[in-house]
Amino acid sequence: MPVNATAAPPRASARRGSNLPRVGDYNQVVVLEAIRRSTDGLSRVEVAAATGLSPQAVSNICRRLLQTGLVEEAGKKVAGPGKPRTLLRLAPNGRFAVGVHLDPALTTFVVLDLVGRPVARSVRPLRPGLGPEQVLREVAEEVAALITSSGVDPERVVGLGVAAPGPVDTATGSLVRPPNLLGWDRVAIRDVLGEATGLSVLLDKDVVAAAVAELWTGAVGGTDSAVFFYIGTGVGAGLVLRGEVHRGTSGNAGEMGHLVTGPDGPPCACGQRGCVGEVCSPRTVVETAHLRGIGPLDPPEGLGGDDPDHRDVVGARFRRLCALAEDGHPGAQELLDDMARRFAKSAGDVVNLLDVDQVVFGGPLWEHLAPTFLRIVPEVLRGSVVTAPLHATTVRGTSLGADVAALGAASLVLDEAFSPRSATLLVAH
């Protein structure tokens, strides 16, 4: 964070700029962020107050932002005596970003405008048996097709973000033996897709991308702390600490699958029992339902062939189990209630460790779990969070829908291009 000792204290969600002449780029994104965080737009006077920059610096920066099409005028505002002030807001069509969520079951593609709204979307199943080279070739083809069909000017596309199951090697832009993508060890996604698409490519974990989406769209505020639990083929957590996504030393923070939820459950590969990633995986829950005679959970005929572990089969059976629970089936309700309590135990551990004020759930299975989780998790947390007497811990589902990881992948690009980073203030002497 820059330092400006003589400026008035900023608003809680604002970054401070610097009037030093060598940090114009940083100041530009500081101004852009201040405008972005205001739903109704800001006048130049308000931008100066929010950032601590001089009125002249703000005027020059806003002129450049208007010329480059990143902001636009949004009407007038009367603020006391004198002529009305012109409001500025982000220009949605000023820039765009493409996001790809490489899920073990299917690949989701989106194009976002500058304010984080999707303007195009497509989905492709991740066909079993295809190697990484063929999959990435098809990804590049779909990215090009989606940009074309969206009608977006390719020159205004800032880059391509890819969200994938971890672990990731952020230095090389590669996946490192993701458990749910067999055969994808040391696949250089960033370089391969960069060469194939001609776009700048960012790779991050799907849970990190989801957390970035929550921040970029304003669902998590500029000084909030939150844990985002992603529930899909696997489970993971994205962390936001005081308005910043926490990635950890290697970019792989949030691997919470081995948090122990109790002494029971199937054995995990780590040697323990009760690991949330194992006992609460859709595959395990569906297997437990089968052993207890809950059903029928059969998927549509022909889905997945004869393989009961096929991801489409597991997903279909899990959704059917959720439907039974919603219809009042006691056995199905008991299974999902147990799943929710185990997640609540893990959420309580994270909240107590990091003192966050939001617990957010999302992912492709969330909408089916929401009624059960929102009934159970808040109650469990109220009794287990040690900071409950000091502040509330909000429990909610993402407002971004099942595509949150793909939206997050595109948000990675927007965040990298247009969010203030204090590293830009490090000037060589």
N, C-alpha and C positions, 0 to 999 in steps of 0.2 A: 504493500500500500504506500502511495506517495505521501510525503509529509508537507504540510503547508501550515506553519506555526501561527500565522497571523489570520488565517481564515476562520470564519464562524463555524461552529460544529455542523456537520452535514446532517441531512435527513437520514433515517436509519437505512434506507435502501440505496443511497447514493454513494458513488465513488468520488474521491477528490482528485482534482487535476493538479497540474503544476504549471506555473507560468514561465518555466525555463524554456528558452527557445529551442533546445535540442530534443524536446520530447513531444513534438507536434503530433506524431502518429498516435502516441498514447493518449494525449488529450482529445484527439478526435474520437477515439472509441469510448473515452469517458463520457463525452458529450452524447454520443450515439446511445450509450447505455442508459443515460439519464432520460433521454427522450423515449427510449423503448419501454422503460419501466412505468411510464406515465400513460394510463389508458386513454386519457382525453387530450394528450399532447401538452407541450410546455412552450411557454414564450422564452425568448432569449434571456430576459431578466430572470426568469425562474431557473433556467439552465445555469446561469452564472451563480445564483444562490445555492443551487444543489451541488455544483462541482467545485466551487471556490475559485474558479477561473475569472480573470478580468472580463468586463463587458466587451472590450475590444477583441480579446482572444476568442470569446464565444461568438462574436459577430463574424469573425474571419472563418472560424471552423464551420459554423452553420452555412455560410455562403458556399464553402467547398462541398458540404454534404448535400446541399440543394443541387449544385452543379453536377455532382456524380449520381444523382438520382436515388440516394440512400434515404433522404427524408423529403417530405412534402409539406406544403402549407395546409393547415387544417382549420381555417376560419379565424375569427377574431375573438378576443376575450376582453371584456371590460373589467379593469381592476383599478377602481378609484378614479380620481381626476386625470385628465389627459386623454390622449387618443387611445383607442383599443389596441391591445397587443396581439401580434400575429402568433398563432400557435403552430408548432412544428410537431410532426409525428413521423414514424417510420413509413416509408413508401413500400407497401407490400410487394410490388413488382420490381422493387429496386434491385434485388438479388434473389437467387434461388439456391437450394441445396438438394442433393439427392441422398436418400438414405436406404440402406439395404440391411435387413435383418436376416442373417444366415442361421436359421433355426434347424435343428436336426430333423424336423418334420416337413417344413416348407420354408420358402424364401419370400419375404415381403419387401416390396419396393415402394417408395414414396418420393414425391417431389414436394418440398416445402417452400413457401414464400418467405420473405424476410421476417414476417411477424410470427412465423411458425405454423401457418395454416397449410394443410395439404391441398395441393392443386391437382395431383394425379396419384394413382395407386394401382398396383397390380400384385398378383400372387402367383408363385410357381411352386408346385410340390418338389421337395428334394428327393428325386427318384433314387430308390435303393440301388446300390451297385455302381453308381457313377463315381469315378475318381475325382479328386479335387480339381484337376486340370479341366475336365469337361464341365464340372459345375461352374467354375469361375468363367469359363468361356460363355456359358449360357447366361450367367449373371451380367457380364459385359454387354451381351446382345440385348438383354432386357432393359438395362439402363439406357442404352441408346434409343431403343424403341419407345420407352416411356417419356424421355425428354422430347422426342419428336411428336408423339401423340398429345402431349400436354400443351403444345403450342408455345412453350417457353423459349425465349431467345437463348440459344446455347451460350452466347457470350456473357450472359448474366448468371450462369451457373457457377457458383463459387467452388464447388468440389463435391466429392462423394464420400459419405461416411458409411462404414460397415460395422455392424454390431454382431458379435458372434459369442458363442460360449467360450469361457476362458479355460485354461490360462492363455494369456497373450504375451508376446514379447514386443513391448512398445518400441524398443530400439530398432528392431528390424521390420515391424509391422507384420508379424507372423503369429499363427496359432501354434501352441505347444501342447500336443497330445490332449486335446479336449476330450473328456470321457464320453461325451455323447456324439462325437463326430470321429468315428474310427477311421484311421488312415490319414488324418489331417495333421500329422506331426511336422512342424517346421514348414508349413505352407506359407509362402511369402505373399499373403493376400494384398498387401499394400502395393508392392511392386508389380505384381501380375495384373491387377485391375488398373493400376495407374497407366501401365503401358497399353493395355487393351482399350481403355476409354479415353485416354488423353486428359483425364481429370486428376487434380490433386486428391489423394485418398488418405483418409484417417481410419484406423482400426482401433476399436475398443471393445471391452466386454459388454455384453448385452445389458447387464444390470447397471453398469456405469452409464451407458447411453440412456437408459430409462431415467436415471437420476438427472442427467443433463437436460432431458426433455422437460422434466418437472420444473427445473430452474428456468429454462429459456422461455417457457410459456407463462411463467409467473405463478404456477400452482404452489411451488415452494418459494417463499419470499427471500429477499436479498440477504437477510441475516438469520434465516431459520436454519434449524438442523433437523435432519430427517433420515430415516432408513427406509429404503424402497425394497420390498420383498417381491421378487419376480417368481411367478409360479407358472411353469410350462412343462416341457419335457423334463427339465431339471429345475432346481431351485437355487436362488442366489440372492444377494443383497447389494444394493447400491447405497452409498453413504454420502450425505450432504452435511457438512459441518460449518455452521455459521456462513451459509451462502456459497460455500465452495465445495465442489465434488472432491471427495477424498479417494485417491486412487492407490495410495500406499507406495512403498519403495519401488516395486516393479510394475505397478499399474494393475495389480491383481487383488486389491482389497475387496472384501465382501464374499469370500468363499466361506459360506456359513453352513454348508451341507453337513458338516461333522459336529455341529452343536448338538449335544445330547439332550433328548427330551424325556428320558426315562430309562429304566433298566431293561425294558422289554422291546420287542420288535425284531425283525429279521437281522441277521448279522450283516454288518457293513464291511466293505473292502478294507477299511482301516483297522478292523479287528474289534470294534465296539458294537454294541447294540443300542438302538434308540436314536441313531443319528437322524436329524430331521430330513436330510436329503434322501435317505434311504426309506425310512418308515413312512414319509409323507409323499413319496413319489407317486404319480398316477399309476404306474405299473404295480407297485406294492399294494396300493389301496384297492385296485381292481382285483388283484390276486386274493387279497383278504376277503373281499366280497364273494368271490367264487367259492372259497373254502367254507364260508358261512352259509352258502346256498342262497345268497341274495341275487335276485334277478327275475327274469333273464336280462342279460346285458349285451346280448349278441348285437354286433354292428350290422349295417346293411350288407346284404349278400354280395360277395365278391370283394369286399373291402379288405385289402391286405392279404388276399389269398388264404392259405392255410396256416399262416404264421401268427400265433396268438400274441407274440411279442412285437408284432409290427406296430410302429408308432401310431398309424392311423387307427388300427384296431384298438389299441390301448386308449387313445383319446376318445374314440366313439363310445367305448364302454364306460369310461369315466364320466362323460357327459350324461350317459344314460343313468348312471348311479346317482348323479346330482339331481336328475329329473325325478327319480324315485323318491329321493329325500324330500324334495319340494312337494311331492304329492302325499307325503306323510308316512312313507314306509319306515317303520321303526328301526330296522336293521341298517338301512342306508343312512338314516339320520344319525345313528350311533357312530357309524364309521366317519362321517364328515365332522361330527362334533369332536371326535377324538383328534382328527387331523387339525381342526381349528385350535384345540387346546395345546397341541404340541407346537404349532406355530406361535401361539401366544407365549408359550414358555421361552421359545427362542427370541421372540420380539422383546420380552421382558429382560432377557439377558443383555441384548444389545442396547436397549434404552438405559438400563442401569450402568452399563459400561461407559457409554458415550454421552449420556444425558441429553438425548435428542427430544424434540417436542412434537414430532410427527412420525407416525408409522403409516406407510403407504403400501398398498398391495396392488399388483397389476400382473399382466401377462395374459396369454391366450385362454387360460382356464379361469381367470378371476371372476368373470361375470357369472359363472356357474356356482362359484363358491361364496360369492358376496353375501347372500342372505345368512348363511351359517356363520361366516367369519365375523361379520359386523354385529352379530348377536352375541358372540362368545368372547372375541378377543378384547374389546374394551373392558368388559367386566373382569377378565383375568388380570389385565394390566393394572386396573385400579387397586387390586390387592397385592401386586407384586413389585410395583415401581416405587423405589425409595424416595423419589423426588415428587411424588404425588401431592404432598402438602405444600410444595413450592410452586409448581406449575402443572397445567394440564398437559396430557399427552393425547394428541388427536389421532384417531384411527380412522382411515378412510381408504377408499379405492381410488385409483388414478382416474382423472377426468379425461384421459387421452385415449381410452379404449384399448382393444386388444393389440393394436399396432404400436403400442408405446415404445417398443425397442427400435422399430424402424423409424418412427418419428424422432427418437433419440439419436439414431445414427445420423440423420440429416442435421439435427440440432448440434451435434458435435462440430460439424463444419461451420455452422453459423456462429457458434460460441468461439471457436478458434479464430475466426476471421474478425469478429466484431465485439468481443468482450475485452475489457482492459486487463492487461497482464503486467504486473510490476516488473517482470524481467526486461521489458522494453526500456525501463529507466536506467538499466546498467550500461553506462557509457564508458568506453575505454578512455583512459587518460593518456 
